[in-house]
Amino acid sequence: MVSKKGKRKIEYDGVIYYWYISVGENGHRVHIISEDKKVKLEYPFLDTEVPITPQVIRNHLKQYMGDKTVVF
């Protein structure tokens, strides 16, 4: 279970994800975590003048899911 405090909720492909932005030594970072914590993504937030919207989060998830390959 992910702590929901300070995070935004989004559903993508039937799975619930939570996302938030952190500011640290490495600059601004976007964090995306699945509710079951199996997916933990982190991306640099390069332009602080451009808002991060749910569509941007969906695009990151789409890119991540598209990069997965099945190996048998």
N, CA, C and O atoms as a Tripos MOL2 file, in Angstrom:
@<TRIPOS>MOLECULE
protein
  288   287    72     0     0
PROTEIN
NO_CHARGES

@<TRIPOS>ATOM
      1 N           0.8390   -1.1790    0.0000 N.3       1 MET1
      2 CA          0.0000    0.0000    0.0000 C.3       1 MET1
      3 C           0.8850    1.2430    0.0000 C.2       1 MET1
      4 O           1.8290    1.3370    0.7840 O.2       1 MET1
      5 N           0.5860    2.1760   -0.8600 N.am      2 VAL2
      6 CA          1.3450    3.4050   -0.9980 C.3       2 VAL2
      7 C           0.7010    4.4880   -0.1250 C.2       2 VAL2
      8 O          -0.5220    4.6200   -0.0930 O.2       2 VAL2
      9 N           1.5260    5.2510    0.5730 N.am      3 SER3
     10 CA          1.0170    6.3980    1.3140 C.3       3 SER3
     11 C           0.4720    7.4050    0.3050 C.2       3 SER3
     12 O           1.1600    7.7710   -0.6480 O.2       3 SER3
     13 N          -0.7410    7.8420    0.5130 N.am      4 LYS4
     14 CA         -1.3970    8.7230   -0.4500 C.3       4 LYS4
     15 C          -1.2020   10.2020   -0.1320 C.2       4 LYS4
     16 O          -1.5790   11.0600   -0.9300 O.2       4 LYS4
     17 N          -0.6310   10.5020    1.0030 N.am      5 LYS5
     18 CA         -0.4640   11.8890    1.4120 C.3       5 LYS5
     19 C           0.4970   12.6200    0.4740 C.2       5 LYS5
     20 O           1.6310   12.1850    0.2710 O.2       5 LYS5
     21 N           0.0350   13.7270   -0.0910 N.am      6 GLY6
     22 CA          0.8640   14.5310   -0.9700 C.3       6 GLY6
     23 C           1.0320   13.9730   -2.3720 C.2       6 GLY6
     24 O           1.8860   14.4440   -3.1230 O.2       6 GLY6
     25 N           0.2360   12.9790   -2.7400 N.am      7 LYS7
     26 CA          0.3480   12.3480   -4.0570 C.3       7 LYS7
     27 C          -0.9580   12.4850   -4.8210 C.2       7 LYS7
     28 O          -2.0290   12.6140   -4.2280 O.2       7 LYS7
     29 N          -0.8580   12.4550   -6.1260 N.am      8 ARG8
     30 CA         -2.0340   12.4750   -6.9890 C.3       8 ARG8
     31 C          -2.2810   11.0710   -7.5210 C.2       8 ARG8
     32 O          -1.3450   10.3010   -7.7380 O.2       8 ARG8
     33 N          -3.5380   10.7560   -7.7260 N.am      9 LYS9
     34 CA         -3.9390    9.4160   -8.1610 C.3       9 LYS9
     35 C          -4.3150    9.4660   -9.6410 C.2       9 LYS9
     36 O          -4.9380   10.4200  -10.1070 O.2       9 LYS9
     37 N          -3.9220    8.4220  -10.3650 N.am     10 ILE10
     38 CA         -4.2860    8.3000  -11.7740 C.3      10 ILE10
     39 C          -4.4780    6.8230  -12.0850 C.2      10 ILE10
     40 O          -3.7710    5.9700  -11.5470 O.2      10 ILE10
     41 N          -5.4270    6.5270  -12.9480 N.am     11 GLU11
     42 CA         -5.6420    5.1520  -13.3870 C.3      11 GLU11
     43 C          -5.1750    5.0360  -14.8240 C.2      11 GLU11
     44 O          -5.5320    5.8510  -15.6740 O.2      11 GLU11
     45 N          -4.3760    4.0180  -15.0870 N.am     12 TYR12
     46 CA         -3.8750    3.7770  -16.4330 C.3      12 TYR12
     47 C          -3.9620    2.2870  -16.7110 C.2      12 TYR12
     48 O          -3.4000    1.4790  -15.9710 O.2      12 TYR12
     49 N          -4.6480    1.9270  -17.7530 N.am     13 ASP13
     50 CA         -4.7820    0.5270  -18.1840 C.3      13 ASP13
     51 C          -5.3080   -0.3530  -17.0530 C.2      13 ASP13
     52 O          -4.8720   -1.4930  -16.8930 O.2      13 ASP13
     53 N          -6.2480    0.1800  -16.2690 N.am     14 GLY14
     54 CA         -6.8740   -0.5930  -15.2020 C.3      14 GLY14
     55 C          -6.0780   -0.6960  -13.9190 C.2      14 GLY14
     56 O          -6.5000   -1.3870  -12.9920 O.2      14 GLY14
     57 N          -4.9390   -0.0290  -13.8370 N.am     15 VAL15
     58 CA         -4.0830   -0.0750  -12.6490 C.3      15 VAL15
     59 C          -4.0270    1.3260  -12.0460 C.2      15 VAL15
     60 O          -3.9410    2.3160  -12.7720 O.2      15 VAL15
     61 N          -4.0750    1.4050  -10.7180 N.am     16 ILE16
     62 CA         -3.9910    2.6740  -10.0150 C.3      16 ILE16
     63 C          -2.5260    3.0210   -9.7670 C.2      16 ILE16
     64 O          -1.7550    2.1870   -9.2920 O.2      16 ILE16
     65 N          -2.1470    4.2580  -10.0920 N.am     17 TYR17
     66 CA         -0.8030    4.7740   -9.8530 C.3      17 TYR17
     67 C          -0.9120    6.0630   -9.0480 C.2      17 TYR17
     68 O          -1.9220    6.7630   -9.1140 O.2      17 TYR17
     69 N           0.1270    6.3660   -8.2970 N.am     18 TYR18
     70 CA          0.2220    7.6210   -7.5740 C.3      18 TYR18
     71 C           1.4740    8.3350   -8.0670 C.2      18 TYR18
     72 O           2.4990    7.7030   -8.3260 O.2      18 TYR18
     73 N           1.3840    9.6440   -8.1920 N.am     19 TRP19
     74 CA          2.5310   10.4020   -8.6770 C.3      19 TRP19
     75 C           2.7070   11.6840   -7.8740 C.2      19 TRP19
     76 O           1.7570   12.2440   -7.3270 O.2      19 TRP19
     77 N           3.9600   12.1250   -7.8270 N.am     20 TYR20
     78 CA          4.2870   13.3600   -7.1270 C.3      20 TYR20
     79 C           5.5980   13.9090   -7.6770 C.2      20 TYR20
     80 O           6.3210   13.2200   -8.3960 O.2      20 TYR20
     81 N           5.8880   15.1360   -7.3340 N.am     21 ILE21
     82 CA          7.1200   15.7930   -7.7640 C.3      21 ILE21
     83 C           7.9570   16.0810   -6.5330 C.2      21 ILE21
     84 O           7.4460   16.5800   -5.5300 O.2      21 ILE21
     85 N           9.2460   15.7660   -6.6080 N.am     22 SER22
     86 CA         10.1610   16.0630   -5.5040 C.3      22 SER22
     87 C          11.2350   17.0350   -5.9930 C.2      22 SER22
     88 O          11.5700   17.0850   -7.1770 O.2      22 SER22
     89 N          11.7530   17.7940   -5.0510 N.am     23 VAL23
     90 CA         12.8340   18.7280   -5.3540 C.3      23 VAL23
     91 C          14.0050   18.3670   -4.4580 C.2      23 VAL23
     92 O          13.8670   18.3250   -3.2360 O.2      23 VAL23
     93 N          15.1440   18.1100   -5.0540 N.am     24 GLY24
     94 CA         16.3230   17.7240   -4.2810 C.3      24 GLY24
     95 C          17.5860   18.2140   -4.9460 C.2      24 GLY24
     96 O          17.5600   19.1230   -5.7760 O.2      24 GLY24
     97 N          18.6870   17.6040   -4.5720 N.am     25 GLU25
     98 CA         19.9810   17.9720   -5.1340 C.3      25 GLU25
     99 C          20.0310   17.7600   -6.6420 C.2      25 GLU25
    100 O          20.7190   18.4900   -7.3550 O.2      25 GLU25
    101 N          19.2980   16.7570   -7.1240 N.am     26 ASN26
    102 CA         19.2850   16.4460   -8.5540 C.3      26 ASN26
    103 C          18.2500   17.2580   -9.3180 C.2      26 ASN26
    104 O          18.0030   16.9790  -10.4910 O.2      26 ASN26
    105 N          17.6450   18.2420   -8.6950 N.am     27 GLY27
    106 CA         16.6190   19.0500   -9.3420 C.3      27 GLY27
    107 C          15.2320   18.4760   -9.1100 C.2      27 GLY27
    108 O          15.0160   17.6900   -8.1870 O.2      27 GLY27
    109 N          14.3050   18.8730   -9.9510 N.am     28 HIS28
    110 CA         12.9280   18.3980   -9.8600 C.3      28 HIS28
    111 C          12.8230   17.0120  -10.4880 C.2      28 HIS28
    112 O          13.3920   16.7620  -11.5510 O.2      28 HIS28
    113 N          12.0960   16.1130   -9.8300 N.am     29 ARG29
    114 CA         11.9090   14.7480  -10.3230 C.3      29 ARG29
    115 C          10.4420   14.3750  -10.2160 C.2      29 ARG29
    116 O           9.7770   14.7280   -9.2420 O.2      29 ARG29
    117 N           9.9360   13.6650  -11.2130 N.am     30 VAL30
    118 CA          8.5780   13.1440  -11.2050 C.3      30 VAL30
    119 C           8.6620   11.6740  -10.8050 C.2      30 VAL30
    120 O           9.4040   10.9050  -11.4160 O.2      30 VAL30
    121 N           7.9070   11.2820   -9.7860 N.am     31 HIS31
    122 CA          7.8760    9.9060   -9.3020 C.3      31 HIS31
    123 C           6.4960    9.3180   -9.5870 C.2      31 HIS31
    124 O           5.4770    9.9610   -9.3380 O.2      31 HIS31
    125 N           6.4710    8.0990  -10.1060 N.am     32 ILE32
    126 CA          5.2250    7.3850  -10.3830 C.3      32 ILE32
    127 C           5.3430    6.0100   -9.7330 C.2      32 ILE32
    128 O           6.3010    5.2790   -9.9820 O.2      32 ILE32
    129 N           4.3530    5.6600   -8.8920 N.am     33 ILE33
    130 CA          4.3860    4.3930   -8.1570 C.3      33 ILE33
    131 C           3.0450    3.7020   -8.3210 C.2      33 ILE33
    132 O           1.9960    4.3240   -8.1520 O.2      33 ILE33
    133 N           3.0750    2.4140   -8.6510 N.am     34 SER34
    134 CA          1.8240    1.6590   -8.7240 C.3      34 SER34
    135 C           1.3380    1.3640   -7.3180 C.2      34 SER34
    136 O           2.1230    1.3410   -6.3710 O.2      34 SER34
    137 N           0.0360    1.1370   -7.1860 N.am     35 GLU35
    138 CA         -0.5530    0.9080   -5.8720 C.3      35 GLU35
    139 C           0.0650   -0.3030   -5.1720 C.2      35 GLU35
    140 O           0.2050   -0.3100   -3.9490 O.2      35 GLU35
    141 N           0.4350   -1.3250   -5.9450 N.am     36 ASP36
    142 CA          1.0510   -2.5190   -5.3600 C.3      36 ASP36
    143 C           2.5690   -2.4100   -5.2530 C.2      36 ASP36
    144 O           3.2290   -3.3610   -4.8340 O.2      36 ASP36
    145 N           3.1270   -1.2610   -5.6270 N.am     37 LYS37
    146 CA          4.5620   -0.9490   -5.5600 C.3      37 LYS37
    147 C           5.4270   -1.8000   -6.4920 C.2      37 LYS37
    148 O           6.6430   -1.8650   -6.3130 O.2      37 LYS37
    149 N           4.8210   -2.4470   -7.4730 N.am     38 LYS38
    150 CA          5.6030   -3.2320   -8.4200 C.3      38 LYS38
    151 C           6.2640   -2.3500   -9.4700 C.2      38 LYS38
    152 O           7.2840   -2.7230  -10.0490 O.2      38 LYS38
    153 N           5.6820   -1.1820   -9.7120 N.am     39 VAL39
    154 CA          6.2420   -0.2360  -10.6800 C.3      39 VAL39
    155 C           6.6380    1.0240   -9.9300 C.2      39 VAL39
    156 O           5.8100    1.6540   -9.2730 O.2      39 VAL39
    157 N           7.9140    1.3860  -10.0330 N.am     40 LYS40
    158 CA          8.4270    2.6220   -9.4350 C.3      40 LYS40
    159 C           9.2540    3.3180  -10.4980 C.2      40 LYS40
    160 O          10.3310    2.8500  -10.8680 O.2      40 LYS40
    161 N           8.7460    4.4380  -10.9850 N.am     41 LEU41
    162 CA          9.4140    5.1760  -12.0470 C.3      41 LEU41
    163 C           9.8440    6.5430  -11.5330 C.2      41 LEU41
    164 O           9.2050    7.1150  -10.6490 O.2      41 LEU41
    165 N          10.9240    7.0550  -12.0900 N.am     42 GLU42
    166 CA         11.4270    8.3750  -11.7230 C.3      42 GLU42
    167 C          11.9830    9.0280  -12.9760 C.2      42 GLU42
    168 O          12.7980    8.4430  -13.6880 O.2      42 GLU42
    169 N          11.5310   10.2500  -13.2360 N.am     43 TYR43
    170 CA         11.9530   10.9790  -14.4200 C.3      43 TYR43
    171 C          12.4140   12.3750  -14.0260 C.2      43 TYR43
    172 O          11.8720   12.9600  -13.0880 O.2      43 TYR43
    173 N          13.4050   12.9200  -14.7270 N.am     44 PRO44
    174 CA         13.7850   14.3130  -14.4650 C.3      44 PRO44
    175 C          12.6940   15.2470  -14.9750 C.2      44 PRO44
    176 O          12.0530   14.9780  -15.9910 O.2      44 PRO44
    177 N          12.5000   16.3120  -14.2800 N.am     45 PHE45
    178 CA         11.5240   17.3410  -14.6270 C.3      45 PHE45
    179 C          12.3410   18.5020  -15.1520 C.2      45 PHE45
    180 O          12.7630   19.3670  -14.3840 O.2      45 PHE45
    181 N          12.5680   18.5280  -16.4580 N.am     46 LEU46
    182 CA         13.5580   19.4170  -17.0530 C.3      46 LEU46
    183 C          13.1320   20.8790  -17.1020 C.2      46 LEU46
    184 O          13.9510   21.7620  -16.8460 O.2      46 LEU46
    185 N          11.8940   21.1490  -17.4180 N.am     47 ASP47
    186 CA         11.4350   22.5280  -17.5650 C.3      47 ASP47
    187 C          10.3810   22.8270  -16.5070 C.2      47 ASP47
    188 O           9.2420   22.3740  -16.6180 O.2      47 ASP47
    189 N          10.7500   23.5780  -15.4970 N.am     48 THR48
    190 CA          9.8230   23.8600  -14.4090 C.3      48 THR48
    191 C           8.7430   24.8560  -14.8080 C.2      48 THR48
    192 O           7.8100   25.0850  -14.0380 O.2      48 THR48
    193 N           8.8460   25.4480  -15.9830 N.am     49 GLU49
    194 CA          7.8190   26.3710  -16.4720 C.3      49 GLU49
    195 C           6.6400   25.6260  -17.1030 C.2      49 GLU49
    196 O           5.5570   26.1920  -17.2460 O.2      49 GLU49
    197 N           6.8430   24.3740  -17.4770 N.am     50 VAL50
    198 CA          5.7980   23.5720  -18.1100 C.3      50 VAL50
    199 C           5.1340   22.7200  -17.0270 C.2      50 VAL50
    200 O           5.8130   21.9790  -16.3160 O.2      50 VAL50
    201 N           3.8100   22.8230  -16.9000 N.am     51 PRO51
    202 CA          3.1410   22.0560  -15.8430 C.3      51 PRO51
    203 C           3.1180   20.5530  -16.1490 C.2      51 PRO51
    204 O           3.0690   20.1390  -17.3070 O.2      51 PRO51
    205 N           3.1540   19.7620  -15.0920 N.am     52 ILE52
    206 CA          2.9990   18.3130  -15.2200 C.3      52 ILE52
    207 C           1.5100   18.0170  -15.0670 C.2      52 ILE52
    208 O           0.9200   18.2820  -14.0200 O.2      52 ILE52
    209 N           0.9150   17.4710  -16.1090 N.am     53 THR53
    210 CA         -0.5140   17.1830  -16.1300 C.3      53 THR53
    211 C          -0.7270   15.6760  -16.1220 C.2      53 THR53
    212 O           0.2160   14.9200  -16.3540 O.2      53 THR53
    213 N          -1.9480   15.2290  -15.8590 N.am     54 PRO54
    214 CA         -2.2140   13.7860  -15.9410 C.3      54 PRO54
    215 C          -1.8530   13.1910  -17.3040 C.2      54 PRO54
    216 O          -1.4500   12.0310  -17.3830 O.2      54 PRO54
    217 N          -1.9920   13.9710  -18.3720 N.am     55 GLN55
    218 CA         -1.6340   13.4660  -19.6970 C.3      55 GLN55
    219 C          -0.1280   13.1970  -19.8040 C.2      55 GLN55
    220 O           0.2830   12.2330  -20.4510 O.2      55 GLN55
    221 N           0.6820   14.0300  -19.1820 N.am     56 VAL56
    222 CA          2.1340   13.8080  -19.1690 C.3      56 VAL56
    223 C           2.4470   12.5110  -18.4310 C.2      56 VAL56
    224 O           3.2880   11.7300  -18.8750 O.2      56 VAL56
    225 N           1.7750   12.2810  -17.3120 N.am     57 ILE57
    226 CA          1.9760   11.0430  -16.5420 C.3      57 ILE57
    227 C           1.5500    9.8410  -17.3740 C.2      57 ILE57
    228 O           2.2490    8.8280  -17.3920 O.2      57 ILE57
    229 N           0.4120    9.9360  -18.0640 N.am     58 ARG58
    230 CA         -0.0390    8.8400  -18.9300 C.3      58 ARG58
    231 C           0.9860    8.5640  -20.0340 C.2      58 ARG58
    232 O           1.2350    7.4070  -20.3720 O.2      58 ARG58
    233 N           1.5780    9.6150  -20.5940 N.am     59 ASN59
    234 CA          2.5950    9.4320  -21.6330 C.3      59 ASN59
    235 C           3.8220    8.7080  -21.0900 C.2      59 ASN59
    236 O           4.3850    7.8520  -21.7730 O.2      59 ASN59
    237 N           4.2450    9.0430  -19.8600 N.am     60 HIS60
    238 CA          5.3720    8.3330  -19.2410 C.3      60 HIS60
    239 C           5.0220    6.8600  -19.0340 C.2      60 HIS60
    240 O           5.8440    5.9820  -19.2970 O.2      60 HIS60
    241 N           3.8080    6.5890  -18.5660 N.am     61 LEU61
    242 CA          3.3920    5.2000  -18.3560 C.3      61 LEU61
    243 C           3.2810    4.4520  -19.6790 C.2      61 LEU61
    244 O           3.6660    3.2870  -19.7700 O.2      61 LEU61
    245 N           2.7590    5.1140  -20.6960 N.am     62 LYS62
    246 CA          2.6540    4.4910  -22.0220 C.3      62 LYS62
    247 C           4.0330    4.1370  -22.5650 C.2      62 LYS62
    248 O           4.2350    3.0530  -23.1120 O.2      62 LYS62
    249 N           4.9770    5.0570  -22.4100 N.am     63 GLN63
    250 CA          6.3460    4.8110  -22.8590 C.3      63 GLN63
    251 C           6.9560    3.6470  -22.0790 C.2      63 GLN63
    252 O           7.6020    2.7790  -22.6650 O.2      63 GLN63
    253 N           6.7570    3.6270  -20.7730 N.am     64 TYR64
    254 CA          7.3040    2.5560  -19.9430 C.3      64 TYR64
    255 C           6.7020    1.2020  -20.3340 C.2      64 TYR64
    256 O           7.4310    0.2230  -20.4890 O.2      64 TYR64
    257 N           5.3840    1.1440  -20.4940 N.am     65 MET65
    258 CA          4.7210   -0.1140  -20.8480 C.3      65 MET65
    259 C           5.0940   -0.5630  -22.2550 C.2      65 MET65
    260 O           5.1540   -1.7630  -22.5220 O.2      65 MET65
    261 N           5.3440    0.3750  -23.1540 N.am     66 GLY66
    262 CA          5.7370    0.0490  -24.5180 C.3      66 GLY66
    263 C           7.1530   -0.4800  -24.6060 C.2      66 GLY66
    264 O           7.4840   -1.2380  -25.5180 O.2      66 GLY66
    265 N           8.0040   -0.0760  -23.6450 N.am     67 ASP67
    266 CA          9.3970   -0.5120  -23.6420 C.3      67 ASP67
    267 C           9.5690   -1.9290  -23.1310 C.2      67 ASP67
    268 O          10.6280   -2.5290  -23.3140 O.2      67 ASP67
    269 N           8.5470   -2.4680  -22.4960 N.am     68 LYS68
    270 CA          8.6490   -3.8240  -21.9450 C.3      68 LYS68
    271 C           8.5850   -4.8500  -23.0750 C.2      68 LYS68
    272 O           7.7410   -4.7590  -23.9660 O.2      68 LYS68
    273 N           9.4740   -5.8110  -23.0230 N.am     69 THR69
    274 CA          9.4500   -6.8870  -24.0020 C.3      69 THR69
    275 C           9.2890   -8.2060  -23.2650 C.2      69 THR69
    276 O           9.8040   -8.3900  -22.1630 O.2      69 THR69
    277 N           8.5710   -9.1070  -23.8900 N.am     70 VAL70
    278 CA          8.3460  -10.4210  -23.2960 C.3      70 VAL70
    279 C           9.4010  -11.3760  -23.8200 C.2      70 VAL70
    280 O           9.5730  -11.5170  -25.0310 O.2      70 VAL70
    281 N          10.1110  -12.0370  -22.9050 N.am     71 VAL71
    282 CA         11.1470  -12.9900  -23.2800 C.3      71 VAL71
    283 C          10.7370  -14.3580  -22.7500 C.2      71 VAL71
    284 O          10.4310  -14.5070  -21.5670 O.2      71 VAL71
    285 N          10.7350  -15.3580  -23.6350 N.am     72 PHE72
    286 CA         10.3820  -16.7320  -23.2310 C.3      72 PHE72
    287 C          11.5980  -17.6150  -23.2720 C.2      72 PHE72
    288 O          11.5080  -18.8040  -22.9670 O.2      72 PHE72
@<TRIPOS>BOND
     1     1     2 1
     2     2     3 1
     3     3     4 2
     4     3     5 am
     5     5     6 1
     6     6     7 1
     7     7     8 2
     8     7     9 am
     9     9    10 1
    10    10    11 1
    11    11    12 2
    12    11    13 am
    13    13    14 1
    14    14    15 1
    15    15    16 2
    16    15    17 am
    17    17    18 1
    18    18    19 1
    19    19    20 2
    20    19    21 am
    21    21    22 1
    22    22    23 1
    23    23    24 2
    24    23    25 am
    25    25    26 1
    26    26    27 1
    27    27    28 2
    28    27    29 am
    29    29    30 1
    30    30    31 1
    31    31    32 2
    32    31    33 am
    33    33    34 1
    34    34    35 1
    35    35    36 2
    36    35    37 am
    37    37    38 1
    38    38    39 1
    39    39    40 2
    40    39    41 am
    41    41    42 1
    42    42    43 1
    43    43    44 2
    44    43    45 am
    45    45    46 1
    46    46    47 1
    47    47    48 2
    48    47    49 am
    49    49    50 1
    50    50    51 1
    51    51    52 2
    52    51    53 am
    53    53    54 1
    54    54    55 1
    55    55    56 2
    56    55    57 am
    57    57    58 1
    58    58    59 1
    59    59    60 2
    60    59    61 am
    61    61    62 1
    62    62    63 1
    63    63    64 2
    64    63    65 am
    65    65    66 1
    66    66    67 1
    67    67    68 2
    68    67    69 am
    69    69    70 1
    70    70    71 1
    71    71    72 2
    72    71    73 am
    73    73    74 1
    74    74    75 1
    75    75    76 2
    76    75    77 am
    77    77    78 1
    78    78    79 1
    79    79    80 2
    80    79    81 am
    81    81    82 1
    82    82    83 1
    83    83    84 2
    84    83    85 am
    85    85    86 1
    86    86    87 1
    87    87    88 2
    88    87    89 am
    89    89    90 1
    90    90    91 1
    91    91    92 2
    92    91    93 am
    93    93    94 1
    94    94    95 1
    95    95    96 2
    96    95    97 am
    97    97    98 1
    98    98    99 1
    99    99   100 2
   100    99   101 am
   101   101   102 1
   102   102   103 1
   103   103   104 2
   104   103   105 am
   105   105   106 1
   106   106   107 1
   107   107   108 2
   108   107   109 am
   109   109   110 1
   110   110   111 1
   111   111   112 2
   112   111   113 am
   113   113   114 1
   114   114   115 1
   115   115   116 2
   116   115   117 am
   117   117   118 1
   118   118   119 1
   119   119   120 2
   120   119   121 am
   121   121   122 1
   122   122   123 1
   123   123   124 2
   124   123   125 am
   125   125   126 1
   126   126   127 1
   127   127   128 2
   128   127   129 am
   129   129   130 1
   130   130   131 1
   131   131   132 2
   132   131   133 am
   133   133   134 1
   134   134   135 1
   135   135   136 2
   136   135   137 am
   137   137   138 1
   138   138   139 1
   139   139   140 2
   140   139   141 am
   141   141   142 1
   142   142   143 1
   143   143   144 2
   144   143   145 am
   145   145   146 1
   146   146   147 1
   147   147   148 2
   148   147   149 am
   149   149   150 1
   150   150   151 1
   151   151   152 2
   152   151   153 am
   153   153   154 1
   154   154   155 1
   155   155   156 2
   156   155   157 am
   157   157   158 1
   158   158   159 1
   159   159   160 2
   160   159   161 am
   161   161   162 1
   162   162   163 1
   163   163   164 2
   164   163   165 am
   165   165   166 1
   166   166   167 1
   167   167   168 2
   168   167   169 am
   169   169   170 1
   170   170   171 1
   171   171   172 2
   172   171   173 am
   173   173   174 1
   174   174   175 1
   175   175   176 2
   176   175   177 am
   177   177   178 1
   178   178   179 1
   179   179   180 2
   180   179   181 am
   181   181   182 1
   182   182   183 1
   183   183   184 2
   184   183   185 am
   185   185   186 1
   186   186   187 1
   187   187   188 2
   188   187   189 am
   189   189   190 1
   190   190   191 1
   191   191   192 2
   192   191   193 am
   193   193   194 1
   194   194   195 1
   195   195   196 2
   196   195   197 am
   197   197   198 1
   198   198   199 1
   199   199   200 2
   200   199   201 am
   201   201   202 1
   202   202   203 1
   203   203   204 2
   204   203   205 am
   205   205   206 1
   206   206   207 1
   207   207   208 2
   208   207   209 am
   209   209   210 1
   210   210   211 1
   211   211   212 2
   212   211   213 am
   213   213   214 1
   214   214   215 1
   215   215   216 2
   216   215   217 am
   217   217   218 1
   218   218   219 1
   219   219   220 2
   220   219   221 am
   221   221   222 1
   222   222   223 1
   223   223   224 2
   224   223   225 am
   225   225   226 1
   226   226   227 1
   227   227   228 2
   228   227   229 am
   229   229   230 1
   230   230   231 1
   231   231   232 2
   232   231   233 am
   233   233   234 1
   234   234   235 1
   235   235   236 2
   236   235   237 am
   237   237   238 1
   238   238   239 1
   239   239   240 2
   240   239   241 am
   241   241   242 1
   242   242   243 1
   243   243   244 2
   244   243   245 am
   245   245   246 1
   246   246   247 1
   247   247   248 2
   248   247   249 am
   249   249   250 1
   250   250   251 1
   251   251   252 2
   252   251   253 am
   253   253   254 1
   254   254   255 1
   255   255   256 2
   256   255   257 am
   257   257   258 1
   258   258   259 1
   259   259   260 2
   260   259   261 am
   261   261   262 1
   262   262   263 1
   263   263   264 2
   264   263   265 am
   265   265   266 1
   266   266   267 1
   267   267   268 2
   268   267   269 am
   269   269   270 1
   270   270   271 1
   271   271   272 2
   272   271   273 am
   273   273   274 1
   274   274   275 1
   275   275   276 2
   276   275   277 am
   277   277   278 1
   278   278   279 1
   279   279   280 2
   280   279   281 am
   281   281   282 1
   282   282   283 1
   283   283   284 2
   284   283   285 am
   285   285   286 1
   286   286   287 1
   287   287   288 2
@<TRIPOS>SUBSTRUCTURE
     1 MET1         2 RESIDUE 1 A MET
     2 VAL2         6 RESIDUE 1 A VAL
     3 SER3        10 RESIDUE 1 A SER
     4 LYS4        14 RESIDUE 1 A LYS
     5 LYS5        18 RESIDUE 1 A LYS
     6 GLY6        22 RESIDUE 1 A GLY
     7 LYS7        26 RESIDUE 1 A LYS
     8 ARG8        30 RESIDUE 1 A ARG
     9 LYS9        34 RESIDUE 1 A LYS
    10 ILE10       38 RESIDUE 1 A ILE
    11 GLU11       42 RESIDUE 1 A GLU
    12 TYR12       46 RESIDUE 1 A TYR
    13 ASP13       50 RESIDUE 1 A ASP
    14 GLY14       54 RESIDUE 1 A GLY
    15 VAL15       58 RESIDUE 1 A VAL
    16 ILE16       62 RESIDUE 1 A ILE
    17 TYR17       66 RESIDUE 1 A TYR
    18 TYR18       70 RESIDUE 1 A TYR
    19 TRP19       74 RESIDUE 1 A TRP
    20 TYR20       78 RESIDUE 1 A TYR
    21 ILE21       82 RESIDUE 1 A ILE
    22 SER22       86 RESIDUE 1 A SER
    23 VAL23       90 RESIDUE 1 A VAL
    24 GLY24       94 RESIDUE 1 A GLY
    25 GLU25       98 RESIDUE 1 A GLU
    26 ASN26      102 RESIDUE 1 A ASN
    27 GLY27      106 RESIDUE 1 A GLY
    28 HIS28      110 RESIDUE 1 A HIS
    29 ARG29      114 RESIDUE 1 A ARG
    30 VAL30      118 RESIDUE 1 A VAL
    31 HIS31      122 RESIDUE 1 A HIS
    32 ILE32      126 RESIDUE 1 A ILE
    33 ILE33      130 RESIDUE 1 A ILE
    34 SER34      134 RESIDUE 1 A SER
    35 GLU35      138 RESIDUE 1 A GLU
    36 ASP36      142 RESIDUE 1 A ASP
    37 LYS37      146 RESIDUE 1 A LYS
    38 LYS38      150 RESIDUE 1 A LYS
    39 VAL39      154 RESIDUE 1 A VAL
    40 LYS40      158 RESIDUE 1 A LYS
    41 LEU41      162 RESIDUE 1 A LEU
    42 GLU42      166 RESIDUE 1 A GLU
    43 TYR43      170 RESIDUE 1 A TYR
    44 PRO44      174 RESIDUE 1 A PRO
    45 PHE45      178 RESIDUE 1 A PHE
    46 LEU46      182 RESIDUE 1 A LEU
    47 ASP47      186 RESIDUE 1 A ASP
    48 THR48      190 RESIDUE 1 A THR
    49 GLU49      194 RESIDUE 1 A GLU
    50 VAL50      198 RESIDUE 1 A VAL
    51 PRO51      202 RESIDUE 1 A PRO
    52 ILE52      206 RESIDUE 1 A ILE
    53 THR53      210 RESIDUE 1 A THR
    54 PRO54      214 RESIDUE 1 A PRO
    55 GLN55      218 RESIDUE 1 A GLN
    56 VAL56      222 RESIDUE 1 A VAL
    57 ILE57      226 RESIDUE 1 A ILE
    58 ARG58      230 RESIDUE 1 A ARG
    59 ASN59      234 RESIDUE 1 A ASN
    60 HIS60      238 RESIDUE 1 A HIS
    61 LEU61      242 RESIDUE 1 A LEU
    62 LYS62      246 RESIDUE 1 A LYS
    63 GLN63      250 RESIDUE 1 A GLN
    64 TYR64      254 RESIDUE 1 A TYR
    65 MET65      258 RESIDUE 1 A MET
    66 GLY66      262 RESIDUE 1 A GLY
    67 ASP67      266 RESIDUE 1 A ASP
    68 LYS68      270 RESIDUE 1 A LYS
    69 THR69      274 RESIDUE 1 A THR
    70 VAL70      278 RESIDUE 1 A VAL
    71 VAL71      282 RESIDUE 1 A VAL
    72 PHE72      286 RESIDUE 1 A PHE
